[in-house]
Amino acid sequence: HTHVLRAMSDGQQLSKNRPMAPRAALAREPSKLFGHKVCGIQAVGPYMLSAVDDGSVWVWNTKNLEVERKLLGPSQLNTWVRPLVIKELFDARRGNDRPKLVSGWADGAIRIYDVRTWRLEHTLRAHNGPILSLSQSEDGSFISTGADMAANIWDSESWTVTSSLRSHKGAVCAACEVDGKVITASLDGLIKIWDI
């Protein structure tokens, strides 16, 4: 590791670029920012995005390792954000692909931000409980899983659920698509393969 990113307690500077000696790896600080835990991370262009348990996504500039902004979720207490996915979507009006941040939240919502403007574009009511994973499908759709024991397959153009997979007896923690089949893993101890 060459740097440790952390927040300063005075709230003025949100990160500090600290070079590390090669042998200092054992002494590095835990991955906490301002006393919070980092629950997910993604990179897109010149940015690194970290899902923080304070209910926000921190947008870091990778050139100067400074936090440029926070994407805030709802103001309810304990509404953390965890899974983050970057999705390229075709914008017919502009005639090009536009990257979107798809984020899953503890209140069961999926919030979609335009990566160029950081504007919240959509809030989807996805699950009755925390969203535990998001993944992209081979056909351009994406899959969300939740503590409500469901996996939902979403059309990324209309932002509607095309299929809801429900037969697990525990929270569905992960899903992926392989060769047209959706595979889900749950806390019930089962991995299920679905023909869609």
Secondary structure, 3 states (H helix, E strand, C coil): CCEECCCCCCCCCCCCCEECCHHHHHHCCCCEECCEEEEEEEEECCEEEEEECCCEEEEEECCCCEEEEEEECCCCCCCCEEEEEEEEEEECCCCEEEEEEEEEECCCEEEEEECCCCCEEEEEECCCCCEEEEEECCCCCEEEEECCCEEEEEECCCCEEEEEEECCCCCEEEEEEECCEEEEEECCCCEEEEEC
